[in-house]
């Protein structure tokens, strides 16, 4: 057991090194697409790292504040401290500022097996608005974020399974004092259909739906092998 803490620290350092290498590779693949004025939402460590790497070609980043927990403020502060011009706006103002932007760039909570994106609630609305204005929409993430889970569209029997992916949180974050007769929901994530994404950019490059599916299938196989191994020990 004496080696326990050291082994944990070594594993943590390995993960950190792998993350840094992935972020550097993602920045390399994203470089041709991210320039001028960009719009982003919430807080993504990958997006932050990539924007800092590409800061010389970025004029301004418009950040949605990310209610109800305002993660966008954290991103805005981190970018500003590194000398990048930032505009912080409420989520509802996204379409007002989109015409100023050359692209939208977001992170990912996960990418589903069919290429759909799960990310901060409100991402899908921005994606629809960007599509209406013919503004490119890019998602940046490590391939570790690719999941074997799927969204069951047009299947009312799967509604609860779909909603469970969106992680509903405390109502008090939206409304501190309950109002009689008012129902409150606070989903943290939403689903952006793959067709609204210009590119999903990873450390392996720009992935299409077939490549995403292959990675997701390998992930599922590995999970099953690990589960089987765990049961046999």
Secondary structure by P-SEA (a helix, b strand, c coil): ccaaaaaaaaaaaaaaaaaaaaaaaaaaaaccccccbbbbccccaaaaaaaaaacccccbbbbcccccccaaaaaaaaaaaaccbbbbbccccccccccccccccccccccccccccccccaaaaaaaaaaaacbbbbbbbccccccccccccccccaaaaaaaaacccccccccccccccbbbbbbcbbbbccccccccccccccccaaaaaaaaaaaaaaaaaaaaaaaac
